[in-house]
Amino acid sequence: MDIKTNSLYAQMQSMSMEAMGNKLPIGEANGMGTPPVSKAGSDFGSLLKDAVNNVNELQQDAGAKRTAFELGDRSVTLADTMISASKAGIAFDATVQVRNKFVEAYKEIMSMPV
């Protein structure tokens, strides 16, 4: 795996671990009936932005390698081009799946009775 792909995977794993690790029942966190606001929640926007930027960089790199290969650049091989395109495709698919889960969670929350 590439460093950028590892970074996206590591970010997704850390978000998953944070979500699973915060299992305190309501009222037990600070004695006031609601759990304290986690610092990770305020960083979520920046984590998501970094992940999307990472996917964008992978896609731009794949596009540049495709263009260089099509123009006959001898330093870019077909294998490099296909690998970078596959990495970009996998990262994009992972991002779409995360987005779908967020939309599903949002719809579920909005359908809850108050």
The 8 nearest C-alpha neighbors of each residue, nearest first, counted from 0:
[[1, 4, 5, 2, 3, 86, 6, 8],
 [0, 2, 4, 3, 5, 86, 6, 83],
 [1, 3, 5, 4, 6, 0, 7, 8],
 [4, 2, 6, 5, 1, 7, 53, 57],
 [3, 5, 1, 7, 6, 2, 0, 8],
 [6, 4, 2, 8, 3, 7, 9, 1],
 [5, 7, 3, 9, 4, 8, 10, 2],
 [8, 6, 10, 4, 9, 5, 50, 11],
 [7, 9, 5, 11, 6, 10, 12, 4],
 [10, 8, 6, 12, 7, 11, 5, 13],
 [11, 9, 7, 13, 8, 12, 6, 14],
 [10, 12, 8, 14, 9, 13, 15, 7],
 [13, 11, 15, 9, 10, 14, 16, 8],
 [12, 14, 16, 10, 15, 11, 9, 17],
 [15, 13, 17, 11, 12, 16, 18, 10],
 [14, 16, 12, 18, 13, 17, 11, 19],
 [15, 17, 13, 19, 18, 14, 20, 12],
 [18, 16, 20, 14, 15, 19, 13, 21],
 [17, 19, 15, 16, 20, 21, 14, 22],
 [18, 20, 16, 17, 21, 15, 22, 14],
 [19, 21, 17, 18, 22, 16, 15, 23],
 [20, 22, 19, 18, 23, 17, 16, 37],
 [23, 21, 20, 24, 19, 18, 25, 17],
 [22, 24, 21, 28, 25, 27, 34, 26],
 [25, 23, 27, 26, 22, 28, 34, 33],
 [26, 24, 33, 27, 34, 32, 23, 28],
 [32, 25, 27, 33, 30, 28, 31, 24],
 [28, 26, 30, 25, 24, 29, 23, 34],
 [27, 29, 34, 26, 30, 23, 35, 25],
 [30, 28, 31, 27, 34, 35, 26, 33],
 [31, 29, 26, 27, 32, 28, 33, 34],
 [30, 32, 29, 33, 26, 34, 28, 27],
 [26, 33, 31, 30, 25, 34, 27, 29],
 [32, 34, 26, 25, 31, 35, 28, 29],
 [33, 35, 28, 25, 29, 26, 36, 32],
 [36, 34, 37, 33, 28, 29, 31, 38],
 [37, 35, 34, 38, 40, 39, 41, 33],
 [38, 36, 39, 40, 35, 41, 34, 21],
 [37, 39, 40, 41, 36, 42, 43, 35],
 [40, 38, 42, 37, 41, 43, 17, 36],
 [41, 39, 43, 38, 42, 37, 36, 44],
 [40, 42, 39, 38, 43, 44, 37, 45],
 [43, 41, 39, 45, 40, 44, 46, 38],
 [44, 42, 46, 40, 45, 41, 47, 39],
 [45, 43, 47, 46, 42, 48, 41, 40],
 [44, 46, 48, 42, 47, 43, 49, 41],
 [47, 45, 43, 49, 48, 44, 50, 42],
 [48, 46, 50, 44, 45, 49, 43, 51],
 [47, 49, 45, 51, 46, 50, 44, 52],
 [50, 48, 52, 46, 47, 51, 53, 45],
 [49, 51, 53, 47, 52, 48, 7, 46],
 [52, 50, 54, 48, 53, 49, 55, 47],
 [51, 53, 55, 49, 54, 50, 48, 56],
 [52, 54, 50, 56, 51, 55, 49, 57],
 [55, 53, 57, 51, 52, 56, 90, 91],
 [54, 56, 52, 58, 53, 57, 59, 51],
 [57, 55, 59, 53, 58, 54, 60, 52],
 [56, 58, 87, 54, 60, 55, 59, 61],
 [59, 57, 61, 87, 55, 60, 56, 62],
 [58, 60, 62, 56, 61, 57, 63, 55],
 [61, 59, 63, 57, 58, 62, 56, 64],
 [60, 62, 58, 83, 84, 64, 59, 63],
 [63, 61, 59, 65, 60, 64, 58, 66],
 [62, 64, 60, 66, 65, 61, 67, 59],
 [65, 63, 67, 61, 66, 62, 80, 68],
 [66, 64, 62, 68, 63, 67, 80, 69],
 [65, 67, 69, 63, 64, 68, 70, 62],
 [68, 66, 64, 70, 72, 69, 65, 63],
 [69, 67, 65, 71, 70, 72, 66, 75],
 [70, 68, 66, 71, 67, 65, 72, 64],
 [69, 71, 67, 68, 72, 66, 65, 73],
 [72, 70, 68, 69, 73, 67, 75, 66],
 [71, 73, 67, 68, 74, 75, 70, 69],
 [74, 72, 75, 71, 76, 68, 67, 70],
 [73, 75, 72, 76, 68, 67, 71, 79],
 [76, 74, 73, 68, 72, 79, 64, 67],
 [77, 75, 79, 78, 80, 74, 68, 73],
 [76, 78, 80, 79, 81, 75, 68, 82],
 [77, 79, 81, 76, 80, 82, 75, 83],
 [80, 78, 82, 76, 77, 81, 83, 75],
 [79, 81, 77, 83, 78, 64, 82, 65],
 [80, 82, 84, 78, 83, 79, 85, 77],
 [83, 81, 85, 79, 84, 80, 78, 86],
 [82, 84, 61, 86, 80, 85, 81, 79],
 [85, 83, 81, 61, 87, 82, 86, 88],
 [86, 84, 88, 82, 83, 87, 81, 89],
 [87, 85, 83, 89, 88, 84, 90, 82],
 [86, 88, 57, 58, 84, 90, 85, 89],
 [87, 89, 85, 91, 86, 90, 92, 84],
 [88, 90, 92, 86, 91, 87, 85, 93],
 [91, 89, 93, 87, 88, 92, 54, 86],
 [90, 92, 94, 88, 93, 89, 87, 54],
 [93, 91, 95, 89, 94, 90, 88, 96],
 [92, 94, 96, 90, 91, 95, 89, 97],
 [95, 93, 91, 97, 92, 96, 98, 90],
 [94, 96, 98, 92, 97, 93, 99, 91],
 [97, 95, 99, 93, 98, 94, 92, 100],
 [98, 96, 94, 100, 99, 95, 93, 101],
 [97, 99, 95, 101, 96, 100, 94, 102],
 [98, 100, 96, 102, 97, 101, 103, 95],
 [101, 99, 103, 97, 98, 102, 104, 96],
 [102, 100, 104, 98, 103, 99, 105, 97],
 [101, 103, 105, 99, 104, 100, 106, 98],
 [102, 104, 100, 106, 101, 105, 99, 107],
 [105, 103, 107, 101, 102, 106, 100, 108],
 [106, 104, 102, 108, 107, 103, 101, 109],
 [105, 107, 109, 103, 104, 108, 102, 110],
 [108, 106, 104, 110, 105, 109, 103, 111],
 [107, 109, 105, 111, 110, 106, 104, 103],
 [108, 110, 106, 107, 111, 105, 112, 104],
 [109, 111, 107, 108, 106, 112, 105, 113],
 [112, 110, 108, 109, 113, 107, 106, 105],
 [113, 111, 110, 109, 108, 107, 106, 105],
 [112, 111, 110, 109, 108, 107, 106, 105]]
